[in-house]
Amino acid sequence: MPHISNFRLLFSSSTSSPLRPLTTLLPSNLRRHCSVFSPLRSSSSPGSRRDSYSPSFTRRGESTFVDRDRHSKGLPMDETKSLGFNKKRAEGRDGNGLPKKELQLKKRPRANPVSTISYVQILGTGMDTQDTSPSVLLFFDHQRFIFNAGEGLQRFCTQHKIKLSKIDHIFLSRVCSETAGGLPGLLLTLAAMGEEGMSVNIWGPSDLKYLIDAMKSFIPNAAMVHTKSFGPTSGRAAMNTELDQFKDPVIILEDDVVKISAVLLWPRELVRGESPIGCVDVSSSILEGENRNAFGLKPGDMSVVYICELPEIKGRFHPERAKEKGINPGPEYRELQLGNSVFSKNLNIMVHPSDVMDPSIPGPVVLIVDCPTKSHFWRLSSLDSLSNYYSVLSSEESQKNVSCMIHLSPSSIISDPDYQTWMKRFGSAQHVIAGHEMKNAEIPILSASARISARLNYLCPQFFPAPGFWSSKQSGLSLDSSFSYKDISDPRKITSAENLLKFNLRPRDKIGLDRSIIPNTLTASKTIDELLTEIPEIAEAAENVRNLWDPNRKGEEENNTLQEEPWLNENKLPNCLENIRRDDLEIVLLGTGSSQPSKYRNVSSIYVNLFSKGGLLLDCGEGTLGQMKRRFGIEGADNALRGLSCIWISHIHADHHAGLARILAQRRDLLKGLPHDPLLVVGPRQLKRYLDAYRRLEDLDMLFLDCRHTTESSLSAFEEFLQSPDSEMPSPPRSPSTQQGLFTLGSPMQSCWKRPGVSPDISMAFPILKSMKKVLREAGLDSLVSFPVVHCPQAYGVVLKASQRVNGRGKLIEGWKVVYSGDTRPCPELTEASRGATVLINEATFEDGMVDEAIARNHSTTEEAIQVGAAAGVYRIILTHFSQRYPKIPVFGESHMHKTCIAFDLMSINIADLPVLPRVLPYLKLLFKNEMAGDESEDVLEESVGVTY
């Protein structure tokens, strides 16, 4: 992994700025503590060593450098022009001419199965947010296997320094967003590692092909060439002759250290009146007759039990015994050690291996069980193929002792007495329960991020509310809701999964549970105690921050600092905030990093909280659902999902949409059986390819609308059509020469087609546009308008405009206006869309000294993002989408900082608090004054290349 240079200051110098340093906003008795932030030039300024990132995979080619000289001289940006951009990347041609990657599987040396270290380990239980399925690592010295790759796996592995580059195989127990939501991002990360990239084998039931087809719309095919599925074909009637082929375990991998087999489960309808869960001792007769009729397997029905068998260890060979049997040293010794009998010519007898060797020691066996429903358990409990692993058959030679069973099944299944009776069949096996037990819901698995959140909450709880996982009341969970094991003879053989819990398999004398590296429980109080010890003056700073909300506050800050600033008149409260209510709008920054999830910042997602009127999501990177649950708690996040009105996606890069399927699936499950409308998803047309393919795997309960149909010109044409006297919902035109009715020459719709910027197939979107109009009205919004930006093909920004309201004096007040840039270079479209905005949420991926890199990637620097807002007269600017080079805090200058704020994950900005927003910034300097960049330098991958992000 690339090295991240040491500490970068929060604020770089800005020699052209006439403003005083931001430390003047602090009370005088705290300013001395911020001396470390005296203006210095950024470590990436021209002439100094640049960050190790190199845009070598992007050929600038036709890049345009408009006004670069004016920019470098500190002159004002011409807001009608771009500051330069990578034209090839914007048009999707930046990969042309580059050799295609052929990702290779890693080559591993042969291993000695006796001496190799091996264990099975829990990676990310999902128990703090319950948004995904736990992952399991099977570790060998030279090989790594992962079972399930839910969202958040990358962040968890980064947090605990687990090297994903070592992974050889990924196995899915089911194919759905819960088990595979983190797979797209993981494949993209591996594909971008090193010069050539890496690949892994992906295994799963036959439904895997639907997921692969969907991911091909945004993942290079080279990253998915090693995918292998098994099992009966879903989506059609499966005759029992086909299903019979999968009664026995399918051996999918066998090498010198492990054999992995798959046992397939699918739901089966039982005889009327028979309880699916009550079939532990089901006889073979129940499989006959009506239940063997053809039935349809739906995608997502298949589940897998994985059997991992380590080879046996041969018993010790005794040369003295061989000599007694008349065997001379040499090839005959070797044959006996290999398990073959040899004839002793000296004694004229046959000598068997058991005569000269100790008994072999059976290899450990691990079962990973995912039984999602009672109907699946009916199948599981009746499988003859597992009988060899039941301890009740100990007298049979074929019996294999199971050392450890990891249960991914939900607690509703595991707590059933019949399931627990089935568990007893495996005798002394250690059972690890990993299926979303409630009792650990208050323990954050991303401790580094939780630590930052707790510190921010202490300093400014108004913008950084306490995370939901530290409040069991907020989460709505009973922490004592874990189930009991009343039917298990030895309760010591049952344990709840914990993050990084191990079960050692080799060496043999270490076999058993290992809790030595389970992370210590993190509490908010402990984190704050550490903070006060580290920065004692933070207590006074927190008091001063609270005073910012006190209208009667007095002191130096009120009397001297704010009133003397030269930009006071420029910072005048806009009319839309007059008598604003706190339940009108809250902007929740769920993810504020770019490219890939990291320890401290998740990837892009913004929740626009409209309170009783619902909410919207602007972008939806991987882990968005987990972030919502961390912010609002389990129950609060579920309520937010139920009230979700719309999801808007800026472009097709995975760090902006890879969490979409999980959000949609969770909302679908929450509203199942309740009257509701499909969720509106607005995005670039490339996103529709992905969603259409993915919906073959599981229903997402959504309507899709192309961003180009929500541009100002298209919406204007739509409104013009609605106002025409003969407006009826049109059908798409067959061709210009055969248009009739509404589309004939001179008709109102004909003029719509002629308007510049209007999509020629807008008529197909009219029903959904009418739905969007209804959704916006119910949400109290006047409009949602997309506009093109300069980043990649079909990249957009968005404008949200609230409806007008009447104040207490009967005066009509304009609604607030929020603009989100998506990913973009500074461009006229963004500046124009931001005119007079209440809030501009602008990407600021790179620091000011990395303009060339920003141009190569079609991103913005911090100064460029701020200048766009300043040129457009924006009231408040929120900077987000920071490069993961800056794990905790980004770098930028002081220009226009009186209206600017840095975004952090889970930051929640109420519209009523916008006037105070910039005044908190200098206190953040104090909070991070001792923080060092680079503590995750080995784990952060630079911005991925090509079509990845």
N, C-alpha and C positions, 0 to 999 in steps of 0.2 A: 504494500500500500504506500502511496506517496506520503512524504513527510510534510507535516504542517509546521510552518515557521513559528517561532516562539511568539510570545504575547504581542498582540496588536492592540493599539490603544483604541478606546471607544470612540474618540474623536480625533481625526487627523486635522492638520492645519488648514486654514482657508485664508490665505493672505488677502484675497480680494473682498472678504466679508467685512463690512463696517461694524458689525455687531461685537459687543463685549463677549468674553468667554462665558459659556453657560454656567460656570461655577459661581458667577455673580448672582444667580438666582437662588443660591443657597444662603442661609444665614451666615454671618461672618464667622461665627464660632465653629462652623463645619467646613468652611472653605479650605482651611489649612490641611484637612484630611484628604483633600482631592488634589494635592499638589502633583501627584503622580500623573495626573491627566493634563499637565501643562502642554500646550500645543507642540507637537512633534510631527515631522513628516512621516507618512505611512511607510512601513517597511517595503511596500511594493511600489513606491514612487519611482518615476523614471530614473534610471541610473543605478538603482539598487537591485539586489538579487530578487528576481520574481519568484512567486510561488512555484512549486514544482510542477504544477499543472501546465500542460502544453497543448494547444489546440491543433496538434499535429494531424488529427484525423479529419480536420475540416480544411478544405481548400477555399481560401477567400475568393480567389478568382475574380468575379465581377463585383466585388464589394464596392460600395459607393461611399466616399468620404466627404459628405457635405458639411461645410462649416467646421471641419476639424481644427483648422487654424484658429478660428474665432474662439472655439472652446478651449484650446490649449493656452490661449492668451488671457483667459478669464473674462472674455467678453460675453455679453448676454446672448443667450441662445435665440436664434431666429425661429420663432415658434411655428413658422410655416414650413420649416424644413426638418428633415431628419439629421441626426448627428452622425450619420454613417451606419451602414448595416451590411450584413452578409447576404447579398442578393440570392446567391445559390441556395443558401440554407432556407431563406424565406420562401423560395419556390420549390423546395424539396429536392434540389439537384446537387446538394453538397456532397453526396456520396458517389456521384458519377465519376468514373475514371479511376476510382480507388479499387484495389483488389478486394474481392469478396472474402470475408473471413470464413474459414473452414474450421470451426471449433472442434478441438480434439478432446477425447476422453483422456483423463489422467492415467498414466501408466504406473502401476504400483509394483514394487518388488515382491517376490514370493516371501511368505511369512511362515515361521515355524508355529503351528497351532498350539504347541505346548508352552512356548515361552512368551507368546504375545500377550500384551495386556488387553483386557476386554471388559466392557461394562455397558449397561443400558442406562440412559439418563433422561430425566424429564426436562424438556426445554419449553418454558413458557406455558404454564398450566392454563392460562386464560381465566384464572379464577378471580382476578381483580376486576375485570370488566365483563367476563363471560361473553366475549364477542367472537370467539374463534375456538377451534378445536386444539387441544394440547398437541405439541409436537414431541416426538421421542427420538433420541439419538442412540444408535447402536455403534459403539466405538471399538475400533481395533487400531493397533499401532500404525498400520499403513492403509487403512480403509475406514470410511465413515458412511453410515447409512442414516437417513432421516425418514421418519414416518410422519406424514402430514406436514403441510407448510401453510398454516393459516396466516392471516395478516398479523404483523407485529413480530414475526420470526426474525427478520433482519435486525430490528431494533434490539430485541432481546439478546441476540448473539453478539451484536456490537457492544452492548452493555457489559456482557460477561466474557468478552474476548474469545469467543468461540469462532474459529476460523471457518467461514463458509467455503473458502477456496479448497478446503480439504474434502468436501462432500463428493462422494462417488455416485450414490444412488438416492433417489427420492421415491418413496412409496406412499400412495394415497389409500387410506382405508375406505373412503368414499370420495366421489367427485362432486363437489359442491363448493360454494363460496366459503363455508365454514372451515373446510379442511384444506382448500387450495387457494384461498384468497391472497396469500403471500407469494405464490408461485411465479406470477408474471414478473414482479419486481426482483425476485431472487434470480431468475433466469437472465434478466437484463444485467444485473450486477455481475454475475459470473461471465457473461459474454463480453463485458467491457474490461475485465481484469487483464492486466499485462498487455503485451504487444499482440498476442494472438487470440486472447480470450479463452474461456474454458467452457466445457459442457458437462452435463451429467446425464445419467440414465434416469428416466422417469417411468415409473410403473404404476398401473392402476387398473381397475375393472374396465370393461368395454366402453363405459361412458366417457373415458378419458379422451376419446377422439373428438367429442363435442367441445370439450374445453380447449383442446389443441387447435381446432378449427377457429374458435373464437379468438384465441390469442394471436393467431397468425396475422390479424389485421393491424397489429402494432408491434409485434416482436419478430425480429429476423428469423427466418426459417432455420438458419444454421443453429440457433439456440435450442431448437426443439427436434432435431433429427433423431435423437436417441430416445424416443418415446415408445413404450411398448405396453399394450393393453392385453387383457385376457378376460375370458368369461363369455357367457351367452350374449347375443346381440339384443339390445333393448330397442324399444320403439316399434316392435312388431310382436305378433303372437309367437311365443316360444313353446314349442312342443316338448313333451317330456323326454323325447329321444335326444333333443339337443341339451336339455338340462342335465340329463343323466351323464353327459360327458364331463360334468364338473362336480360329480359327487365326491371325488377324491381330491386331495390337495394337489395343486398345480405347482410343480417345482419351477421357480422363476429364476433362481440364481444359485449356483453352487461353485465354491472355490476351496482353497486350502484352509480357510478359517471359518467358513459358515455356509450352511445351506438354508435358503429362505424359500418357504412354500406359502402358497395362498389358498385359503379355504373360502369359497364364495358363499355369501348369504343373500337371500332375496326374500321379500315378504310373500307368504303363502296364505291363501284363504282356507280356513278349516271347516270341518263339519259344523253345521248350524248348532249353536249352543255350546260349542267347545271354546274354552278360553285359551288364547294363544300362549299366555304365560304359564299355563298349567300343564305343560306337556313334557315335563322333564323325563318321564319314563314312557314316552309315547312309543307305541308298538309300530312295527312296519306296516301293519294292516291299515293304519290310518292314512298311509301314503297312497293307498289304492283307491280305485273307484272315481267318484266325482271330483276329488281333489287333484287328480292327475290330468284333468282336462287342460286343453291349451289355455293359456292366459297371456296377457300382455305385460311385458316388463317395461316400465317407464324409465326414462333417463333419471338417474339419481336413486333408483331403487336398490342398486347393487351395493353391498357392503363386504368387507374383507376381514378375515382373521389371518394375521400373518404368524407363521411358525418359524422361529429362528433357532436352528440347531447347530451347536458347535461340535466339531468332531471329537470323538472319544480319544482319551489319552491311553496309549498302549501301556500295559503293565511292564514292570521291570524285567529285563532278560537276565537270567542267572546262568552264566557260563559253566559253573560247577555242575549244575543239573544236566546241562547238555553233554558234558564230558562223561557223567555217569551213564548216560543213555548211549554212549558210544559215538557221539557226534564230534567231529574234529572241527576246529576253528576254520572259517572260510565262508564260501558261498552258502553252505547249509545253515550257518548261523543267521545269515541275512534272510533266507527264506522263512525261517521260523519267526523272526522278528516281524516279517511282513504278514504273518498269520497263516502261512502255508505249512502243511505237514511234510516231513522228509523221512526217508527210509534209512535206518541205521544198519549199515552193512556189518559193522562189528558185532552187534547183538542180534541182527536179523529181526528187527522189530520196526514198527512204524512209530515215529516220535511226533507228537502233536504239540502245537504251541503252548497249550495249557500245561504240558509236562515241564516246560522250562521257563515259563513266564508267569508273572503275577497276573491276576485278572485285570482286564482293561477297565478304566474308569470312564463311565458314560459321560459324554459332553453335556454341558448345561443346555437347557431348552427354555426359550422365552416365547410366550404367546402374547401377541398384541391384539386385543379383542375390541372390535367396534360393533356393537349391537344396538342400532339406533331406535328400534321399536319392538313392541311385544311380538308383532308378527315375524320380525326377523329372529327373535329368540326361539320361536317355535321351530324354525329351521335349524338354529344353532344347537338346540338341545337334542335333536334327533339325528345328528350327524354321526354316522358310523366311522367316518374318517378320523375323528378325534379320539376314538376308543383306545388307541394305543397309548394315549397320554394320560388315561385315567388311572389313578393309583390303585383302584379296586382290582385291577388286573395284574397285580404285582407278581403273580405266579407265572405269568406268560413271559417268554423270552423277548417278545416284541415290545414289551412295555418300556416306555421312555419317561423318566421322571422330569416333570416340569419344575424348573427352579424358580421362575418368576412369571407372573401374569400381570400385564398392564391393561387395565380396563378403561377404554375410552368411551364406554357406554354411558348414557345419561344416568343421573342418580335415581330417576324414576324407575329405571330398569334394574339397576344394581340393588336397590333397596327391596325389590320384590322377593318374598321368601323362596319362590321357585328358582329364581336366578341364583340366590345364595346357596340353595341346595345343589344346583349344578356346579357352583364353585367348589363345593366340598369334594367333588369327584377327583380333584387334582391333588388331594392329599396334603402334603407338607409344602406345597408351592407358596411362595410369598406373593400376596395380592397387593398391587398398587392401584388405588382408585384415583383416576385422573379425570373423570368425567364431570367437570363443573360442579364440584361440591361448593355449597354456599358459604361454608364457615370461614373461608379464606378471602372473602370478597373485599375485606378492608385492607389487604396487604398489597401495595403497589409492586408490580414486577419490574417496572422501569424506575429503579430507585434513583438514578442520577437525575432524570427528569423530574421525579417527585420532589427531590431535594431542592431543585431550583424553584419549583412551583411553591413550595412551603416558604422559602425565603422571600419570594416576591409577594406572597400573601401577607407575610408579616409586615413588609414595608408599606404595601398599598393594597389592602383588601378590597377597595372599591373597584380597582381594575383587575385584580387577581384574586377572585373568590377562592375559598378553600376547596380543594379538589373533592369530588364526590366520593372517592374511595376511602377517605378518612372520616366519613360520617355514615355510620350504619343506619342511622335514622333517615338520612337523605337517600340512601340507596334503597331503602324499603325492604331490606333483607333481615332475616333473623339469623344471627351468627351461630345459633345453636341448632340449625336446621339439618345438620349432617345426620345421615341415617345410621342405624345401629346394625350390628352383625350378630343378631341373636342366634342364628342357626350355624354359626361358624364355631367349630370346636376349640380352636386356638386363636383368640382375638389378636395375639401378637403377630400372626401371619397376615393381618390386614393393616394397611397403612394408607393414609391419604397422601396423594402426590404433593410434593413441594418443588419449587423451582430449584433445579440442579440436583435434585435427589438422584443418587446413583444406586444401582444394584450391580455389584462387582461379579463378574463371571470368571475371569482368569486374572491372576493365578488362583489356583484352586484353594489355597489356604486363606484367601481373602474373600471368598464368595459370601455374598450377603449384602444387606443394606449399608450404605455409606452416606452419612449426613454431614460429613466434614466440611463441605463447601457450600452448604445451603446458606444463602445470604441472611444476614441478621435482619430482624424485623425493623423496619424504618418507621419512626413516629414523627409527627409534626413537632412535638415538644422537644424531642432530642435534637432535631434539625435546628430549631430556633436557639436552643442553648449553645450549640456549636457556633451559630452565627454571632451571637452576642459576645462570645469569647473571642472570636476572630476579629470582629469589627464592633467594639463597644459603643462607638458613636452612632451606630445604626438605630439604637433605641430613640435617641433624640430626633434623628431623621424621620423615623416612623411617626413620631408625634407631630412634627412639622407637616408631614404629608396629610395627616388627619385634619390639621388646621386649614389645609387648602379648601376643604369643604365647609369650613365654618365661616358664615357670612360676617361674623363679628370679630374675626381674628385680627390681632394687632401685632405689631412688631416690625422689624427691619424689612422683612420681605414685602409687606404691604406698603410701608411708608416710602421705602427707598428704591426697591428693585423694580417691581413691575410697573410702577407709575412713571419711572424715568426712561423706560425703553423707547427708542425712537420709532418703533413699529407699532405703538399702542393703537393708533387710529386704524392702521392696516388690519389689526386683529379684532375689529369691531364685530360684535355678535350678529350673525345673520338673522334676517326676519323669521326664517323657518324655525328657529330655536326659541322664539318668543313663547313663554309659558309652556314649554314642551313638557310632556308627561314622561315619567320614567318607564312606563309600560308601553311606550311607543316603538322603541327600537333599541336593540342591543347587538353589537357586532362581536361575535366570538371567534377569535383566531384559533382554530383547531390545529392547524399545521402551518408552520412558518418557514420551513426549510425547502431546499430545492434538491432535485435529482433523486435522492434516496433517503429513507428514514435514518436518523442517527440517534445517538444517546439523548440529546437535548431537544432536537427539533424533528417533528414529524413532517411529512410532505404536505403539499398545499391543500387546504380546505378552510372555508369560512362559513360559519353558520350565522345567518341573518335572522335573529330572534325577534319576531313580531308579537310575542307574548300570546294573548288570547286569540290573535288572528293567525297563528301558525308560525311558519318559518320557511326559509329557503336555504339551500346549500349552494355556494359558489365554489366550484371545483370539489373533488372528492377523491383525494389521494388515498393510497393504502393506509389502513389504520384509522380512517375517519370515524367509524363506529366506536372503536375503542376510545378515541379521544373524546367523543361525545359522552361516553359513560364515565370517563375520568372527570369531565367537567361537571356533569349534571347528576351523577350517580346512576345506578342501574334503572331505577324507576323513572327518574327525570328524563333520561335519554330515551327511554321507550315512549314516554309521552311526547317528546319532541319529534320522534319519528312518526308517530301517529298523526301529528299535526303538520307534517311537512307538506308544503304546497308545490314546490318545484325544486329541481336540481339543475343548475346551469353549469356546463363544462366548457372551459375556454379553448382547449385543443386536445389532441389525441395522445400527447406524451403521458407515459404511465404514472408519473408522479402527480398528475392532475386528475386521473380518472380510475386508477386501479382499485379503489375502494368502493366503486359504484355498485357492483353486483352484490356485495355484502350488505350495503345499506338497503338496497331494494328488496333483497331476500328477507332481511329482518323486518322491514315494514310490512311485507306481505304476510309474514307469520303473525305479526301483532294484530293485523286487521282481518285475519281469516275468520269468516263467518259473520263479519260486521258489514253493514252497508257502507260503501266507500267508492270513490272514483280512483282509477289508475293514476299513479303519480306522473306528473309531467316532467320529462327530461329534455332539456334543450342543450344541444351540442353540435359540433361539426358533423357533416354527413359521414365522415370516416368512423365516427363513434357508432353510428347506426349499424355498420357492418359487424362490429364487435357484439353489440347487443342482440342483433338478429341471430347471430350464430350462437351466442350464449343462451338465448331463450330456448334453444333446443334441449339444453341441459336442465334448466329449471325455470319455472314461471317467474318473471320479474314484476308483473302487475304494473305496467307503465305504458305511457304514450310518448313517442319520440317526436321532437320538433327540431328541424335543422336551424342552426344559428342564422343562416342567411335569410331565413324567412322571418327573422325578428330584427332585421336591420331597419333603420329609420325609413328608407325608401319602400321596403316591402310592407312594413306596417302601415305606412301612409296609403299604399295602394289597396291594402286590405280594408282600411277604414273608408276609403273612397267607394269601394265596392259595396260595403254595408250600407252606405248612405244613398246608393242609387235606388230609384223607385222599384226596379224590377229584380232586386237582388235575390237570387236563390243560390243555394250551395252548388257551385259549378263542378263539373267533371273535368278532368284534365283534358286539354286539347289533343286531338289526334295528330295534327300537324298544322303548320300555318296555312297551308293551302286548303285544308278541309274543315277549318273552324266554322262552327255554326252557332246560332243562338247567342249566348252571352259573349262569344269570342269572335263574332263576325266583325267585319270592318266597320268602324265607327261606334261600336258598342262601348259601354263604360269599361268593360274588362279589357278591350283592345287597347285602350289608352294606358291601362295598368301594365300590360305587357311591354309597352313601348318605353316606360319610364326607366331611366338609367339606374342600374343597381338592383332592379327587381328580378328575382329569379323567374325563369320562364315556366317553372312548374309549381308556382305558388298556389295554384288552385288546389293541388293535392293537400296542401297544408291548411286550407281554410277551416275544416272542421276542428282541427287541433288548435288553430289560432283562436277560434271562438271559445274553446275550452280554456285557453290561456287567459283570454280576456275575463272570463268568469273567475278564474283562480286569482288573478291580480285584484279584481274588484273585492273579493272576499278577504284578501290579505291587506286591504287598505292601500294598495299601490295603484298609481295612475298608469305606470308603464314599466316595461322591461325591454330595453333596446340593446341589441348587440352591435358592435362596430368592429371592423377588421383592424388588426394590428400587425406589426412587423416582427415575426418570430419564425414561423414555419407555415406550410400551407394550411389554410383554414384555421388560422389562429384569430381569436376574438377577445375583445374586452366587453364590459357590460355596464349599462347605466340603469340603476333602479331609482324611480321617482315616486315619492309618496303622494297620495291625494291631498288636495287642499283641505284645510280645516278652518273652523271659525273659532276665534279666541273669545274670552269672556266678555269683551266689549262688542261682539258681533262683527268684528273685522275679519275679512277673509285673509288667511295666512297661507302662503305657499308651502307645499310639502318639501321635506328634506330630499336631498339628492346624493346618492352614494354611487361612486364609480369604482370599478375594479378593473385593473389593467390587464389581468392575465399575464402571460409572459411576452415581453415586447422590448424593442428598442424605442427610445423616444421618437414619436412620430406625430404628424399633424392631426391624425384621426384621434389619438389619445388626448392631445391638448384641447381639441375642439369639443370632444365629448365631456371633458372635465370642467368646462367653463362654468364658473359659479357653483361648483359642487360643494356640498356640505362636507363630505369626506371623500378623499381619493385614497384608495388602497392600492399602492403601486409596488411592483416588484423592484427589488434593489439587490440583485444577485451578487454583484461584484463591488469591491471597494474602488475608490476613485482612481487609484494608481493602476487599474487593470482595464483601461478603456479598450485596448486592443482585444483582450479576451472577451470583453462584453460585446464588441462588434462581431467577433468570430462566432459567438454563440447567439447573437441577436437577443441579448439581455441588456439590462440597464445597470449603470453604476448608481451608487447612493446619491451622489450629487446630481446626476442626470434626472433621477426620479424626483428629487426635491424641486429641481428647476422646472420640471413639467407642471407640478402643482402650483408653483409660484407664478408661472406664466399664465396659467388658466384662472388665477384668482381663487384657488381652492381655500376653504376655511381651515380644514385640518388634513394633514397627510399622514398616512400610516404606511410605514415601510415594511415589507415582508419578502418572502421567498429568498432568504439569504443562502448563499453558498454554504455547504457544510464545512468549508474551510474555517468558518467562524463558529465553532461549536456552541458558544454561549452568547457572544455579543458581537455585532458587526462593527465595521469601521466606516466612519463618514465625517465630513467636515461640519462646521457650525452654521453654514449659510442657511437662512430661513428656518432655523430650528425652533423659532417661536411658534411655528404651526405644525411641527413634525413630531412623530412618535415612532419608536422602535417596537415592532410586534414580537411577542413571545407566545409560545404555545399556551393555550387555554386562557390567554388574555381576553377579558370581556369588557367592552367599552360601551357604556350606556350613553345614548345621545345627549342626555341631560348633563353628562360630565365632560363633554367635548371642550368647554372653555378651560377646564383644568388640565387637560391632557398633556400639553407641552411642559407644564410646570413640574411634572413628576420626573421628567427626563434627567435633570442633574442629580436627583437622588438615586436613580438607577446607576449613575456613574459611581456613586459611593458604594452601592451594594456590590458591584463587580470589580472594585478597585484591586482586589487581591487575586482575581481569577486569572488563570493561565490558560491560554489556548494550547492545543496540542496534546491534551491528555487522552484523546481518542485518535491520535494521528495515525495509528497503525490500522485503524478500522474504517476510516472515512475514505470512500472512493471519490475521486474527482468527478465532475460532471460527466456523465456518460456520453457516449459518442453516437454519431449517426442518427438512427431513428429511435434510439432508446428513450431519451428524455428531451 
